[in-house]
């Protein structure tokens, strides 16, 4: 199966003449997230990388998403299942949410998916208990090592691990940073922490590192941004909030998420210090291309 994945990766890279350009102009990106729907945080950047820069975006999803049943009332009628029942959700939700994720991924231009199917149990802020007792940490680490080795990525996107965030988001970020840290320093992607404006802005503004996890410390340079409200199209009446809202709409099992549809938002990326200072300039250049490349 993984040989097949590699073939798909290699063939799609070879098929794109743009991919031969400098990596910051057509970057290869791996997004590491905990739940199906987390990827919406990076919606406009992923769209621009895939569709305007000729780059690529793959996604590694850590959990199976079975815990996202609490607000599935409206979606139950669509899928013909009482998805608010935890037992029904455990059986059916992982496959349904993968389809929702991939429907949104088609919009953003996500190329490949790696599903790690760890238990989506327990909403807590304690990422260390998730890593110690809920997920198979060794398995996830080995899979991330494999994907990173084979994918030849230029950048890895994670959620900025702010303390009041869901523990799964923080745990996925920690595992991704640790996986990149295990790679050869001269041949590894730059790993970034991302967060969109409009959610917990005051906490994000104060973030320097997640307590107990110095590997998450960020440089104060930045953030490097893409404004979803960047206008284009006839009379400048279109913008990239449309992309984020389209992706949200695909996650029909996530009822309350639909209320996050917005007409503004800036996707922001910070550089973790473990990358080294060289990563700052490269990230600045990549995000400048995301912002400015003609569509
Ligand atoms: Zn999530």
Boltz pocket constraint, residues with backbone or C-beta under 6 A from the ligand:
constraints:
  - pocket:
      binder: B
      contacts: [[A, 34], [A, 35], [A, 37], [A, 38], [A, 166], [A, 169]]
      max_distance: 6.0
